[in-house]
């Protein structure tokens, strides 16, 4: 099971830039993979162990995502 659901606001462990989880790739027993759209406009793929919540006080979700309905 993935730690960061789609729409989560995360940051890379090595930097301060924040991003939004666009896609989650659950890989069974291996750590999940995430496709992230960063604040600087770049997109990249990262494994779960490379990411942390952007706000350590509480998880945040991006609220501009379209409803699946």
Secondary structure, 3 states (H helix, E strand, C coil): CCCCCCCEEEEECCCCCEEEEEEEEEECCEEEEEEEEECCCCEEEEEHHHEEECCCCCCCECCCCCCCC
